[in-house]
Amino acid sequence: MQIVPKGEKAFQIINAKGHSPIVLVCEHASNHIPASLKRLGLKPEDLERHIAYDIGAFGVARGLSKLLDAPLIAQRYSRLIYDCNRSPEQPGAMPEKSEIFAIPGNRKLSPKARMDRISQISRPFHRAIEDFLDARAAALRPTALVSIHSFTRIYHGKSRTVDLGLLCDWDTRLARGANWNFPGFSTQENQPYGPADGVMHLMNLHGATRGLHHLMIEIGNDLIENQSQQQQWAKRLAKPLKAATKALGG
Amino acid sequence: MQIVPKGEKAFQIINAKGHSPIVLVCEHASNHIPASLKRLGLKPEDLERHIAYDIGAFGVARGLSKLLDAPLIAQRYSRLIYDCNRSPEQPGAMPEKSEIFAIPGNRKLSPKARMDRISQISRPFHRAIEDFLDARAAALRPTALVSIHSFTRIYHGKSRTVDLGLLCDWDTRLARGANWNFPGFSTQENQPYGPADGVMHLMNLHGATRGLHHLMIEIGNDLIENQSQQQQWAKRLAKPLKAATKALGG
């Protein structure tokens, strides 16, 4: 099945020639589901929820790309088709249920249907990141890999108190290399979830395996609902990102 | 520069339809250096040394592929052009010096020359593994990833006493899931080197990031110099490999 129309790409690269040592990634940038997949059986309003994409994350990532002069590689399709922060072996890659929402269009997918999603949505995106990082390695350019995410305030009925989460696992170089505290907001490491929850797939695949400085940033999505809030958070985050990558040329 | 001739592949897949849950990998299978690279400035006899490939490893891997009915994905070019068990960021990927041997043809490579090697030798091999594992994941087939290596007995003038090394880092499921001891030989975990030496790149890239059972097997190359020794070791290793993957259908 053709999910991504021929001639189109599953990903986009913004500011590819940016001079920053930081390469930004946004795997949950979009809630787009092509007509052929019939909204995966969901109601139109469900596609506006956090289950379909990371609300506000792409806006923050674009803002950072400009402020830092950093390349940004973003996925153009909804995480509900394939969650690019999961390996194909993880049930969450093509979830039959996301949080409390059943995803009818993901039920009992055939091997062929699963492979279509892997090969059209996930792999081209990951290979774009890989090619991009390979070219920098070949040119001996230092790289810090940073992904921008948002989380929902209420999850499974429970409220989360963290505002800014720095997911880093063992690589604390960026997370502890600058001051990430902002008055009135709570910054926490490996919250509201962490490595044990299997959410660091992209960071492990592209960051850890290359020994790159890497960090996954999670922002409460109620804080970045509109463009001006997104821009404000981009400005906030640019400062510690620059400080933490100074030794790399940031 | 065209290193791999057009129409040829940097890798080969043997027994692709094998029924075993084990997928074998041999990244240092070959000492082949195409004429265009002028032996990287080395003498013909240098290409027979462990610096050019893992002596005997491909023979053991082929033997295991047959005995286990397991697919085997092998690199067709020498590790001296690009070491597929290193990320492009690691100096050892295209080493200017390997053990005590200077590699003249790897000195001061241009970004273009480095990228040629990454894109022609390393990536096609890794993407073949990735595609292969993706297809198995899509079909919900369990997989254990096992790479076959050999090491040189004398390294930097020191003799190594281990005969069989099981490199596993945190994933001890295969290494401790069977009896790997053979009378008269010394089996040791994470010897003669281990994760801290940066030698688990392929295992991390394809095994750990997918949550697959994975294991890197290292055999003293003086034990597998000829075909009959290679076959003998394949027979030896088939037993614990089958036992350790029983739960996966091995």
Interface residues (C-beta under 8 A of the other chain):
Chain A: S87 P88 E89 Q90 P111 K112 R114 M115 I118 S119 R123 R127 E130 L133 D134 A135 A137 A138 A139 L140 G198 H201 N204 L205 A208 T209 R210 G211 L212
Chain B: S87 P88 E89 Q90 P111 K112 R114 M115 I118 S119 R123 R127 E130 L133 D134 A135 A137 A138 A139 L140 G198 H201 N204 L205 A208 T209 R210 G211 L212
